[in-house]
Amino acid sequence: MNSDGLEGPRCLLNNVDLISVPADYGRGANDGAYYPVGLLTIGSHFRRKVPDVKISVIDLQHEPHFQPRADVVGISASSTLNYRKVLSVAQQAKAAGAIVVLGGPHVTRLSTQVLNNRIGLIDYVVRGNGDSAFASLFEALQSGSDLHCVPNLSWRGPQGEIIHNSEFGVSWKYDDFLPLDLSLLRAGVKSYWNTFRTRIDPTIDAAFVVFSHFGCGYREMMQQRTGNGKQLSRWCSYCSLNDPLSNRSGDAIVSEVLGLIRSNGVPRKSNVLLKCYGDNVGTQQAMLRSLASAIERSEEWAQYNIGWTFYSQSSRVTPELVNLLCRVGARNLYIGFDSVDDRIQLLNGLGTSASTHQRAARLCYERGIKIQAGFVLGNAGETTESVEKSLRFAEALTTQGGLERINSAIIFIIPGSPAYSLLCKQEPWIESLDELPTEELQWQWIRHFCPDLGQSPSEGLAILKQAANKLNQLLEFSPQASMGFISNRLAAEVSQQNVFDK
């Protein structure tokens, strides 16, 4: 490639590493139990497009000491909470002489900041869906052709100027990039199943990630509305997800699932769990009806014990939705309770209330769907009293039965979320950063948006950490999330591991 980014000498590129990086601040409840489906989508498409080049997907949850050595190293910056570790892996790759490409939600939102701040470390950023873009970038580098033609690419031009190529011109469809080739996983898919059995459910024989839909119908609806003066945010203030609303046909979903089961040698009668990482399933009733019909028509599906885990707002958990969830075999429903204070739910655009929380819990209990309860502490307007409401509600859930998991989080600022935009207006210096200091931004958030939480932002943050740890202790033996903070339990585990390593 010559200095103007048009045509230049071919690069001899023989191998590619795609790396999934765990959070370096906190932990998700499912860490290590589900494979990185986004990287597998990219890798599977790449293998079909460039079959002569070796490509592997490496998950540092399963290979923490892996050292990148490939000619091209792609790293997923999936969150603010893993970006520091992403930069560390990028340094290892660059030291080994690799071309370093970043992708994922964090750098999609901050591509200019990344390229401004990481000269000499990050060569390219792929924004949004990376399936076609990554393969096109590799082919352009390999052939020395014009980088301007690579969709979704952000890069530096001949004078160091930052160039953001246009997005892929064709509507992205998940099914266009299937089937997933799980043989790309260096650690092997069975390492995830073993982790799932150890950390989550010992009765599961196999677990797969399957998207049934994309986007959040609630968010899309609220984008069309104007604020009512009582809302700081029109939709969930902490949320940065922005996939356009779409869904798949039931037949396509069933075909993908059965293909995964066959290609990975899962025996008949096995206990299989499917994890849908799609957004609010409560707005996807048409998809659920299509899926239920396809499942009920499939004789092969009935030869396995297949269940689902979905996510929904509590306000969308109605008798009709629960009936559909039961028809498709939902075993678990992650409900974003987040706050139990109606004032805070309105202020933060959560679209829920204490009464919808109670109804959702009751409906799930009545139909035998296990609840995974999510709480986000530190939403705008949080007070000691509102925190106590959430704690009391969580305690009540534990006494009713049917509660499988509590995921606790302290709000952390994610680029692309309403909270990020609100805080940047108060603290403009944040806008130039690609690496966001979690606790410092939490402190600033509390200062500006939770002024009645404690006597100072520091005290407010301490109150949130204490409450988050209480939530983590309510279900002692369940897998736990520690998002936006380091829980006491996680700190003890890390300390014990450090002693073991020594």
N, C-alpha and C positions, 0 to 999 in steps of 0.2 A: 504494500500500500504506500503510495507516495504522499508527500506532505499536504496535498490539497484534498485528500480523502477520496479521490476518484479512482484511478487505476494504478496499480503498482505491482511489485513482485508477489508471487504466490508465497504463502506461509506453509511450511511443512508441519502440519498439525495431525498427530496420530491418535490422541486420546483426550477424553473429557471426563472430569469429575464434577458431579452435581452434589452439593453438600447442604444437608439440613442441619441447622445449628440450634441447640437448645437455648432457652432463656438463661441469661447470666444473672438475672435478678428475679428470684422467685421460681415457681414451678407450676405447670399445669397438671391437673389430675390425671390426664391421659398420656402424659409424656412417656414415650417409648412403647406405648401399647398400640398405636396406630401409625402406619407408614406414611411418609410425606407424599400425599397423592399429587400435589402440584408439581413436584419435581419428577414424579413418575410419568405424569402426562407429558411434560417436556421431553423427558428421556425416551419415552416410547415413540413419540413422533420423530424425534431425532434419529433413532435407530432405523426407522423406516425410510427416512430421507437420506441418511448418510450411513448406509449399512457397513461400510468398510472401516469406520472409525470406532474404536473401543470407547464405550461410555458406561459409567457406573454411577449409581446413586448411593451416597454415603450418608448415614445418619449418625451424628456424633453422640446421640443418646446411646447407641449400641457400640460405637467405635470411638470412644472419647479421646484416644491417643493417636487417631489417624492423622497423618501428615500428607497434605496434598502435594502430588508430584506430576500431575497431568499437564499437558500443553495449554489447555484451556480449563479454568476452574470457575464454575458458576455457583454462587452462594445465595441462598434464600434469606433475605432480610424480612422475616415474616412479621416482626413486631419491634416496637421501641425497646422491648425487654430483651431482645436477643442481639441488638445491633452492635453492642460493644464486643461481643464474642465474634460476630461476623467480621468486624474489622481485624480482630486478632487472627482469624483464619485467613483473611485476605493477605495479611502480612506474611504468614507462612508460605502461602501460595506464590506471592510475588518474589520472596526470597529464593524460591525454587525455580524462578524464571517463567512463571505462568502468565498468561493473559487472564486478567481477573474481571469477571462479569458479575454484577449484582442484580438481583431481581427481588420481587416481593412487594407487599403493601407499603412497607416503611419507605423504601427508596423510590417507589413509584410516586409518592407524594413529595419527596424531597430530592428529586433527581438533580436539580440545579445546585442545591446545597452540597450534595455528595461530590459532584464533579468539581465544584469550587474548592472544597475543603480537603479533598483526598487526591490531589495531583501526585502522580507517581505511584499511587497505590491501586486505585480503582480505574480501570481502563474504560469500561462501558457500563451503562445502566439500561436494563430492559424494563420498560414501564408496562404495567397491566399484565394481561395474559401473555406468557412468554413462549408458548409452544411454537408458533410459526416464527416468531422473532429470533429466538435463540438459534434455531436451525439456519435461518437466513443469514444471521450474523456470522456463524461459523463458515458457511459456504462462501460468503463475501471475503472473509479473512483468508480462507484457503486459496481462493482464486485470484485475490487481489482486485476484486471488483468494487464498484462504488458503494460506499457505506450509506449514502443518502437514500438508497433504495430499501434499506432494512426497516421494516415497520416497527414502531414502538421503541426505537433505539434513541438513547441520549448519549452524546459523546462530545469530545473536544475536536474542534476544527484545526486547520493549519496554523492559525494565529492564537490558539488556545481558547478561542470562543466556544461557548457551549451551544451545541446544536441539538434540538429536539425534533427528531423525525416525526412525520405524521403517523397516526395510528393505522393499524391494519384495516384495509378498506372494506372487508367482508365481515358481516356479523359473526361473532365468535360463537361456536356451538360445541359444547363439551363432547357430544357423540362423534364429532369429526376426528377426534384425537384418540378414540378407543380402538382396539382394546389396550388396556394397560399391561405392560410387560413387567410383572413383579420379579422376574429373574434379574432385573437390573439392580435390585437391592443387594449390595455387597454382604450385608449381614444376614440376608435370607428372610423371607416372610415369616418363617416359623419362629424366629427370634422375637417378633412382635407378639405372636400368639402366646409364647411362653411368658412374656412380660405381662400380657393381659391376664393370663391365668394367675400369675403370682400377685399382681397388684390390684386387680379389679374383680375377676370372677373365675374361680377355679373350674367351673363347669363348662366353660366355653372351649370348643374344639378349634374354631377358626373365626377370625374377625376381619372384615373388609370395610374400606371406606367407599361409599357409593353416594354420589350426589343425585338427589331426585329433583332438585330445583336450585335456582340461584336468585339472589336478590330478596329484599324484604318489601312485601306489599304495603306494610304500615309506613315505612320510610318513604316509599314512592308516593303514597297518598298524601302524607304530610308535607312533602316538598311542594305540592300544588296549592297548599293553603297558606294564608297569611297568619302571623302570630296574633294572639288575642290580648296581648299586653300583660298577661300573667305568666307567660312562658319566656324563659331565657333562651330556650332552644325549641325548635318546632318538632324535632324528633330526638331520639335518645342522645343525650349530650356527649356521652363517652364513646359513641359508636362511629367508626370510620369506614364501615363496609359500604361499598357503592356499586356492587354488581347490578347490572340492569335486570329487571324482573323477568324471569323465564322459568319454564319447567319442561320436563321430559315426559314422554309418553310412558304409560305403564309397561307396555310391551318392550320398549327400549331398556327400561330399568331391569325388568325381569331377565331379559337376554344378557345384559351385562353381568348381573349377579350369577346366573348359572354358568356363564363363561368363566368367571373368576373361580367358581367352585370346581369346575372341571379341570381347568388348566393348572390348578394348584393342588390337585390330587386329594380333595376333601371327600372322605367316604360317605356313602349314603347313611342317613339317620344321624349325621353329625349335628351338634348344637352350634349353630352359626349366628353371629351377631353382625349386623350391618350398621355402621355409623354414618348418618347423614350430616355432613358439615354445612348443609344449606342453611340459610337464614330462617326467619320466622315461618315455620310450617303451617301456622294457624291461618295464613293468608293463601294457602295452597290446596284448598279443598278439591278443586277440579283435578289436580294431579293425584291426590290421594284416592279419589274415586276411580280414576283410570288405573292406578297401581293396584287397587283392591280387585278390580275386575280381571286384570292380567294375572294376578296371583291365583285367583280362584279358578281360572281356566287352565293353569299349568299343572300337569300331572307330575312333572319332574320336581317342581318346587315343593310339592307335598311329600317328597321322599326325604326331605331334610327338615330339621327343626330350626327354622329361620326367624329371627326377630330383629327389630329395629330400635335405634335410639334417634330421637328427633329433638329439636329445640322449638319452643314457642313462647310468645308473650302470654301472660296469664289472662289478659283480656280476650284472647282469641281461643281460649280453651272452653269450648261450649259442648253441650251434649252431642251435637252433630259431629264436631271435630273428633271427640273421643270415640264415637262409634266408628268413624273412618280409621282412626289409629288402631283400634282393635281389629278391624277387618284386615289391615295390612300386616298385623302382627307386632305392633309396637310394644316393647317391654319397658322402655324407659322414656321419660320425657324430661328434658332439661327445661326448667321454667326459670326465666329471668325475673325473680322477685325484686332484686336490686334494692328497693326501698319499700317500706311499709307505710310511710308517711304520705298522705294524699297531696299535701302541699308541695313536697319535694318531687313527687312523681309528675305533677303538673308543671312545675318550674323547669324540670329537665326534659320535658317532652317524652316521658316514658310510655304514655298511652295506657297506663294501668292504674289500679287503685287497690286499697286494702280489701275491698269487697270482691274484686276480680281475683285477687290472690287466694282468698278463702274458697271461692267457688271452684277455681282450678284445682286446688288441692283436694277438695271433696270429690270432684268428678273422677280424678285419677284414682283415689282410694277406692271408690265404689266399683271401678272397672278393673282394678288390679294392675294398673300401670304404675311402675315405680317412679318416684320423683327424684330428680337431681336438681337441687335448689341452688340457684346462683344469687349471691348478694354482692352489690357494689356499694361500698362505704365511701362517703366523701363526695357524694353528688352535691351540686350547688345548693346552698341553703341548709346543709346538714347542721344539726345541733346535737347536743348530748341527748336531748329528749328523743329526737328522731332516730338516733342510733339505738337507743334503748328499745324503741318500738320494733326495730328489725330483729334485735336479739330475742325479744319476747315471742315474736312470731315464729322465729326459727326454733325456739325451745318448744313451742306448742306443736310444731310439725313433728318433732322427734317423738312426742308422746302419742301421736295418732296412728303410727305405723305406716309403712309404705314409703318412708323416706330412705332413699338409697345413698345419697351423697349430699354434702354441703360444699359448695365452691365459694370461698370468700376472696374478695378482691378489694383493694383500696384503689380508688380511681387514679389511673395514670394517663398522662396526656399523649394522645395518639394523633399524629398528623392526619389531617382529613376529617377529624371529628369536630363537631361544634365547639367542644371544650377547648380544642387547640386554637381555633379561630378566636374565641372569646379571650383566652389568656394572652394570645399574641397582641391583641388590641391594648391590653393593659401593660404588657411587657414586650415591646417590639423587638428587643434584642434576641428573642427566642427564634425569630423567623430566619435568621442566618445560620442556625445550627442544623447539622445532620445527626449529631449524637445528642440526645436529649437526657439530661441528668434527672433521673426519675424522682428522687426525693426532693431535690431543689425545686422542681416544677410542681410537685405536690404541695410543698410549702407555699409557693407563690399562689397556687390555686386556692388553698385554704385562706390565705391572706385576703384575696380579692372576692371570693365567692362563698366562703363559709366563715364570715367574720364573727359569728356567734358560737362557733365551736371552740370552747376553751377561752383562756385569757390571751392566747397568742397563737400564731400558726404552729409553733413548735409543740405547744400543748395540744392543739387540735390534732396534729398528726399522731401524737402519742395516744390520744383517745381512740383514734381509728385503728391503730395497730393493736391496742388492747382488745377492742371489740372484734377485730378480725381473728385474733387468736382464740377468743371465746367461741366464735363460730366454728373454728377448726376443731375444737375440743368436744363439740356436742355429739359427734359420731366418731368415736375413738378409732375404730378399725376400718373405716371407709377410706378410699383414696381421696386425697385432699389437694385442692389448689392453693397456691400461695402467690397470688398475682398482685403485683404492685407493692409487695412487701415481703420480707423474709420472716416466715412464721417461726414460732419457737420450735415447733416439731421439725421443720426443715433445717433450722440451724443446728439442732441436736443431731440430726441424721448426717449432715455434712461434717460436723465435728467428729462423729464416730467413724465416718469413712476416712477422714484424714488420719485418724489414729491407726486405722487398719492399714492404710497405704504405707505408713511409716514402718 
